[in-house]
Amino acid sequence: MADKVLAIVFPITAFVTMGFEHSIANLFFLPYALALAGFGDAQLLVGSVRNLLAVTVGNILGGSVLVAGVYWLAYLRPGAEAMTSEALPRNTPDTGLERH
């Protein structure tokens, strides 16, 4: 069990330490802050909820726009040709054994 905890703690810690805001990473650290500061701190609770709402909305909008935008650029933009199996080059090795 300790190996699983250590395997997830360091990547999440690095992600947050680099300054990235992600709702899942924040859900990891905010309960820790609440446990350290105590659950009676109303300002911490309000700030935590505000942060989670803003970050979650930003993750949803940013992720959907960026992922959808990349797919649109790759496949759906005007003038982009769809790669079909007929358009792909055939990879046939030259074995020297040709059928006649």
TIVO-2410 file (N, C-alpha, C; in nm, 3 decimals):
# residues 100
REC num residu      c1      c2      c3 atome chaine
REC   1      M   0.082  -0.119   0.000     N      A
REC   1      M   0.000   0.000   0.000    CA      A
REC   1      M   0.086   0.126   0.000     C      A
REC   2      A   0.196   0.123   0.074     N      A
REC   2      A   0.283   0.240   0.080    CA      A
REC   2      A   0.342   0.272  -0.056     C      A
REC   3      D   0.371   0.170  -0.137     N      A
REC   3      D   0.427   0.196  -0.269    CA      A
REC   3      D   0.327   0.268  -0.358     C      A
REC   4      K   0.199   0.234  -0.346     N      A
REC   4      K   0.097   0.303  -0.426    CA      A
REC   4      K   0.081   0.448  -0.383     C      A
REC   5      V   0.087   0.472  -0.255     N      A
REC   5      V   0.076   0.609  -0.205    CA      A
REC   5      V   0.195   0.691  -0.253     C      A
REC   6      L   0.315   0.637  -0.240     N      A
REC   6      L   0.433   0.710  -0.285    CA      A
REC   6      L   0.434   0.730  -0.435     C      A
REC   7      A   0.380   0.634  -0.508     N      A
REC   7      A   0.377   0.646  -0.653    CA      A
REC   7      A   0.285   0.759  -0.699     C      A
REC   8      I   0.184   0.794  -0.622     N      A
REC   8      I   0.093   0.900  -0.664    CA      A
REC   8      I   0.126   1.034  -0.598     C      A
REC   9      V   0.188   1.032  -0.480     N      A
REC   9      V   0.216   1.158  -0.410    CA      A
REC   9      V   0.318   1.242  -0.486     C      A
REC  10      F   0.426   1.184  -0.532     N      A
REC  10      F   0.531   1.264  -0.596    CA      A
REC  10      F   0.489   1.325  -0.730     C      A
REC  11      P   0.421   1.253  -0.820     N      A
REC  11      P   0.376   1.320  -0.943    CA      A
REC  11      P   0.277   1.432  -0.917     C      A
REC  12      I   0.185   1.412  -0.824     N      A
REC  12      I   0.088   1.518  -0.795    CA      A
REC  12      I   0.158   1.636  -0.730     C      A
REC  13      T   0.250   1.609  -0.640     N      A
REC  13      T   0.325   1.717  -0.576    CA      A
REC  13      T   0.405   1.797  -0.679     C      A
REC  14      A   0.468   1.729  -0.772     N      A
REC  14      A   0.544   1.798  -0.877    CA      A
REC  14      A   0.452   1.882  -0.965     C      A
REC  15      F   0.336   1.829  -0.999     N      A
REC  15      F   0.239   1.901  -1.082    CA      A
REC  15      F   0.197   2.031  -1.015     C      A
REC  16      V   0.165   2.024  -0.887     N      A
REC  16      V   0.120   2.143  -0.815    CA      A
REC  16      V   0.237   2.237  -0.788     C      A
REC  17      T   0.354   2.183  -0.759     N      A
REC  17      T   0.471   2.266  -0.731    CA      A
REC  17      T   0.510   2.349  -0.852     C      A
REC  18      M   0.488   2.296  -0.972     N      A
REC  18      M   0.518   2.371  -1.093    CA      A
REC  18      M   0.419   2.483  -1.117     C      A
REC  19      G   0.315   2.490  -1.037     N      A
REC  19      G   0.221   2.601  -1.047    CA      A
REC  19      G   0.098   2.572  -1.130     C      A
REC  20      F   0.081   2.450  -1.173     N      A
REC  20      F  -0.037   2.417  -1.251    CA      A
REC  20      F  -0.158   2.406  -1.159     C      A
REC  21      E  -0.271   2.454  -1.205     N      A
REC  21      E  -0.395   2.443  -1.130    CA      A
REC  21      E  -0.480   2.336  -1.197     C      A
REC  22      H  -0.514   2.236  -1.123     N      A
REC  22      H  -0.599   2.129  -1.174    CA      A
REC  22      H  -0.691   2.087  -1.061     C      A
REC  23      S  -0.816   2.069  -1.094     N      A
REC  23      S  -0.914   2.041  -0.989    CA      A
REC  23      S  -0.882   1.914  -0.912     C      A
REC  24      I  -0.833   1.812  -0.979     N      A
REC  24      I  -0.801   1.688  -0.910    CA      A
REC  24      I  -0.680   1.707  -0.819     C      A
REC  25      A  -0.580   1.780  -0.866     N      A
REC  25      A  -0.464   1.808  -0.781    CA      A
REC  25      A  -0.505   1.892  -0.660     C      A
REC  26      N  -0.594   1.987  -0.682     N      A
REC  26      N  -0.640   2.069  -0.570    CA      A
REC  26      N  -0.723   1.987  -0.472     C      A
REC  27      L  -0.799   1.892  -0.521     N      A
REC  27      L  -0.875   1.804  -0.431    CA      A
REC  27      L  -0.781   1.718  -0.347     C      A
REC  28      F  -0.660   1.702  -0.391     N      A
REC  28      F  -0.560   1.627  -0.316    CA      A
REC  28      F  -0.503   1.713  -0.203     C      A
REC  29      F  -0.476   1.841  -0.230     N      A
REC  29      F  -0.409   1.925  -0.132    CA      A
REC  29      F  -0.504   2.003  -0.040     C      A
REC  30      L  -0.623   2.036  -0.084     N      A
REC  30      L  -0.712   2.115   0.000    CA      A
REC  30      L  -0.757   2.042   0.126     C      A
REC  31      P  -0.790   1.914   0.121     N      A
REC  31      P  -0.821   1.846   0.247    CA      A
REC  31      P  -0.701   1.842   0.343     C      A
REC  32      Y  -0.584   1.835   0.289     N      A
REC  32      Y  -0.463   1.838   0.372    CA      A
REC  32      Y  -0.452   1.973   0.442     C      A
REC  33      A  -0.476   2.081   0.368     N      A
REC  33      A  -0.473   2.214   0.429    CA      A
REC  33      A  -0.583   2.229   0.533     C      A
REC  34      L  -0.700   2.175   0.503     N      A
REC  34      L  -0.809   2.182   0.601    CA      A
REC  34      L  -0.773   2.105   0.728     C      A
REC  35      A  -0.710   1.993   0.714     N      A
REC  35      A  -0.671   1.915   0.830    CA      A
REC  35      A  -0.565   1.988   0.914     C      A
REC  36      L  -0.474   2.059   0.846     N      A
REC  36      L  -0.371   2.133   0.919    CA      A
REC  36      L  -0.426   2.257   0.987     C      A
REC  37      A  -0.514   2.330   0.917     N      A
REC  37      A  -0.566   2.457   0.969    CA      A
REC  37      A  -0.689   2.437   1.057     C      A
REC  38      G  -0.752   2.326   1.043     N      A
REC  38      G  -0.874   2.302   1.120    CA      A
REC  38      G  -0.996   2.330   1.035     C      A
REC  39      F  -1.101   2.259   1.063     N      A
REC  39      F  -1.222   2.271   0.982    CA      A
REC  39      F  -1.308   2.390   1.022     C      A
REC  40      G  -1.270   2.462   1.127     N      A
REC  40      G  -1.350   2.575   1.171    CA      A
REC  40      G  -1.315   2.705   1.101     C      A
REC  41      D  -1.215   2.706   1.018     N      A
REC  41      D  -1.174   2.829   0.949    CA      A
REC  41      D  -1.264   2.853   0.829     C      A
REC  42      A  -1.358   2.946   0.843     N      A
REC  42      A  -1.457   2.973   0.738    CA      A
REC  42      A  -1.390   3.032   0.614     C      A
REC  43      Q  -1.290   3.116   0.632     N      A
REC  43      Q  -1.223   3.178   0.517    CA      A
REC  43      Q  -1.153   3.071   0.432     C      A
REC  44      L  -1.092   2.972   0.495     N      A
REC  44      L  -1.028   2.864   0.422    CA      A
REC  44      L  -1.130   2.780   0.346     C      A
REC  45      L  -1.243   2.754   0.409     N      A
REC  45      L  -1.348   2.676   0.341    CA      A
REC  45      L  -1.404   2.750   0.220     C      A
REC  46      V  -1.433   2.878   0.238     N      A
REC  46      V  -1.488   2.958   0.126    CA      A
REC  46      V  -1.384   2.970   0.015     C      A
REC  47      G  -1.259   2.995   0.051     N      A
REC  47      G  -1.153   3.005  -0.049    CA      A
REC  47      G  -1.132   2.873  -0.122     C      A
REC  48      S  -1.144   2.762  -0.051     N      A
REC  48      S  -1.128   2.631  -0.113    CA      A
REC  48      S  -1.238   2.604  -0.214     C      A
REC  49      V  -1.362   2.633  -0.176     N      A
REC  49      V  -1.475   2.611  -0.268    CA      A
REC  49      V  -1.463   2.702  -0.389     C      A
REC  50      R  -1.427   2.828  -0.367     N      A
REC  50      R  -1.411   2.924  -0.478    CA      A
REC  50      R  -1.301   2.877  -0.573     C      A
REC  51      N  -1.190   2.832  -0.516     N      A
REC  51      N  -1.080   2.782  -0.598    CA      A
REC  51      N  -1.122   2.661  -0.679     C      A
REC  52      L  -1.188   2.565  -0.616     N      A
REC  52      L  -1.230   2.444  -0.688    CA      A
REC  52      L  -1.328   2.475  -0.800     C      A
REC  53      L  -1.421   2.567  -0.775     N      A
REC  53      L  -1.516   2.604  -0.881    CA      A
REC  53      L  -1.445   2.670  -0.999     C      A
REC  54      A  -1.359   2.767  -0.969     N      A
REC  54      A  -1.288   2.837  -1.078    CA      A
REC  54      A  -1.197   2.744  -1.156     C      A
REC  55      V  -1.124   2.661  -1.085     N      A
REC  55      V  -1.029   2.572  -1.152    CA      A
REC  55      V  -1.102   2.464  -1.232     C      A
REC  56      T  -1.212   2.412  -1.179     N      A
REC  56      T  -1.288   2.310  -1.251    CA      A
REC  56      T  -1.348   2.367  -1.379     C      A
REC  57      V  -1.406   2.485  -1.370     N      A
REC  57      V  -1.461   2.548  -1.491    CA      A
REC  57      V  -1.349   2.574  -1.592     C      A
REC  58      G  -1.234   2.622  -1.545     N      A
REC  58      G  -1.121   2.645  -1.635    CA      A
REC  58      G  -1.069   2.518  -1.697     C      A
REC  59      N  -1.064   2.409  -1.620     N      A
REC  59      N  -1.020   2.281  -1.675    CA      A
REC  59      N  -1.116   2.229  -1.780     C      A
REC  60      I  -1.245   2.242  -1.754     N      A
REC  60      I  -1.345   2.193  -1.850    CA      A
REC  60      I  -1.339   2.275  -1.978     C      A
REC  61      L  -1.339   2.406  -1.965     N      A
REC  61      L  -1.335   2.491  -2.085    CA      A
REC  61      L  -1.202   2.477  -2.159     C      A
REC  62      G  -1.092   2.485  -2.088     N      A
REC  62      G  -0.961   2.475  -2.152    CA      A
REC  62      G  -0.939   2.339  -2.215     C      A
REC  63      G  -0.974   2.233  -2.144     N      A
REC  63      G  -0.956   2.099  -2.198    CA      A
REC  63      G  -1.043   2.072  -2.318     C      A
REC  64      S  -1.169   2.115  -2.310     N      A
REC  64      S  -1.259   2.088  -2.423    CA      A
REC  64      S  -1.221   2.172  -2.544     C      A
REC  65      V  -1.184   2.297  -2.522     N      A
REC  65      V  -1.145   2.382  -2.635    CA      A
REC  65      V  -1.013   2.335  -2.695     C      A
REC  66      L  -0.915   2.304  -2.611     N      A
REC  66      L  -0.786   2.262  -2.665    CA      A
REC  66      L  -0.793   2.126  -2.732     C      A
REC  67      V  -0.858   2.030  -2.670     N      A
REC  67      V  -0.866   1.897  -2.730    CA      A
REC  67      V  -0.951   1.902  -2.856     C      A
REC  68      A  -1.066   1.967  -2.848     N      A
REC  68      A  -1.152   1.978  -2.967    CA      A
REC  68      A  -1.084   2.060  -3.076     C      A
REC  69      G  -1.009   2.162  -3.037     N      A
REC  69      G  -0.939   2.243  -3.136    CA      A
REC  69      G  -0.832   2.164  -3.210     C      A
REC  70      V  -0.759   2.080  -3.140     N      A
REC  70      V  -0.656   1.998  -3.205    CA      A
REC  70      V  -0.721   1.899  -3.301     C      A
REC  71      Y  -0.830   1.836  -3.259     N      A
REC  71      Y  -0.899   1.743  -3.349    CA      A
REC  71      Y  -0.955   1.817  -3.470     C      A
REC  72      W  -1.009   1.938  -3.449     N      A
REC  72      W  -1.063   2.015  -3.561    CA      A
REC  72      W  -0.951   2.049  -3.659     C      A
REC  73      L  -0.837   2.093  -3.605     N      A
REC  73      L  -0.725   2.125  -3.694    CA      A
REC  73      L  -0.676   2.003  -3.770     C      A
REC  74      A  -0.675   1.889  -3.703     N      A
REC  74      A  -0.621   1.769  -3.766    CA      A
REC  74      A  -0.717   1.705  -3.866     C      A
REC  75      Y  -0.847   1.710  -3.840     N      A
REC  75      Y  -0.938   1.629  -3.920    CA      A
REC  75      Y  -1.053   1.705  -3.985     C      A
REC  76      L  -1.102   1.811  -3.926     N      A
REC  76      L  -1.227   1.868  -3.972    CA      A
REC  76      L  -1.217   2.005  -4.036     C      A
REC  77      R  -1.106   2.071  -4.029     N      A
REC  77      R  -1.097   2.205  -4.086    CA      A
REC  77      R  -1.114   2.198  -4.237     C      A
REC  78      P  -1.166   2.306  -4.296     N      A
REC  78      P  -1.183   2.307  -4.441    CA      A
REC  78      P  -1.049   2.287  -4.512     C      A
REC  79      G  -1.049   2.199  -4.609     N      A
REC  79      G  -0.929   2.171  -4.686    CA      A
REC  79      G  -0.845   2.057  -4.632     C      A
REC  80      A  -0.876   2.011  -4.513     N      A
REC  80      A  -0.801   1.898  -4.457    CA      A
REC  80      A  -0.854   1.770  -4.517     C      A
REC  81      E  -0.764   1.690  -4.572     N      A
REC  81      E  -0.806   1.564  -4.632    CA      A
REC  81      E  -0.805   1.455  -4.525     C      A
REC  82      A  -0.910   1.378  -4.523     N      A
REC  82      A  -0.916   1.267  -4.429    CA      A
REC  82      A  -0.823   1.156  -4.478     C      A
REC  83      M  -0.747   1.099  -4.388     N      A
REC  83      M  -0.658   0.989  -4.423    CA      A
REC  83      M  -0.738   0.860  -4.418     C      A
REC  84      T  -0.766   0.806  -4.530     N      A
REC  84      T  -0.837   0.679  -4.536    CA      A
REC  84      T  -0.738   0.567  -4.560     C      A
REC  85      S  -0.782   0.446  -4.550     N      A
REC  85      S  -0.692   0.334  -4.571    CA      A
REC  85      S  -0.643   0.329  -4.716     C      A
REC  86      E  -0.721   0.382  -4.810     N      A
REC  86      E  -0.678   0.385  -4.950    CA      A
REC  86      E  -0.570   0.490  -4.972     C      A
REC  87      A  -0.570   0.597  -4.889     N      A
REC  87      A  -0.473   0.705  -4.908    CA      A
REC  87      A  -0.340   0.675  -4.840     C      A
REC  88      L  -0.337   0.579  -4.751     N      A
REC  88      L  -0.214   0.547  -4.681    CA      A
REC  88      L  -0.120   0.468  -4.772     C      A
REC  89      P   0.010   0.492  -4.761     N      A
REC  89      P   0.104   0.416  -4.844    CA      A
REC  89      P   0.110   0.271  -4.799     C      A
REC  90      R   0.130   0.185  -4.895     N      A
REC  90      R   0.140   0.042  -4.866    CA      A
REC  90      R   0.283   0.009  -4.828     C      A
REC  91      N   0.299  -0.062  -4.723     N      A
REC  91      N   0.431  -0.103  -4.678    CA      A
REC  91      N   0.449  -0.250  -4.713     C      A
REC  92      T   0.509  -0.275  -4.827     N      A
REC  92      T   0.532  -0.413  -4.872    CA      A
REC  92      T   0.680  -0.438  -4.874     C      A
REC  93      P   0.726  -0.532  -4.796     N      A
REC  93      P   0.870  -0.560  -4.794    CA      A
REC  93      P   0.913  -0.626  -4.925     C      A
REC  94      D   1.034  -0.596  -4.968     N      A
REC  94      D   1.089  -0.655  -5.090    CA      A
REC  94      D   1.163  -0.782  -5.049     C      A
REC  95      T   1.094  -0.894  -5.067     N      A
REC  95      T   1.155  -1.022  -5.029    CA      A
REC  95      T   1.227  -1.087  -5.145     C      A
REC  96      G   1.202  -1.041  -5.266     N      A
REC  96      G   1.262  -1.103  -5.382    CA      A
REC  96      G   1.186  -1.224  -5.430     C      A
REC  97      L   1.083  -1.264  -5.359     N      A
REC  97      L   1.000  -1.377  -5.399    CA      A
REC  97      L   0.869  -1.324  -5.453     C      A
REC  98      E   0.867  -1.299  -5.581     N      A
REC  98      E   0.746  -1.245  -5.641    CA      A
REC  98      E   0.667  -1.355  -5.708     C      A
REC  99      R   0.538  -1.350  -5.698     N      A
REC  99      R   0.451  -1.446  -5.765    CA      A
REC  99      R   0.423  -1.397  -5.907     C      A
REC 100      H   0.424  -1.489  -5.998     N      A
REC 100      H   0.395  -1.454  -6.138    CA      A
REC 100      H   0.269  -1.522  -6.181     C      A
***
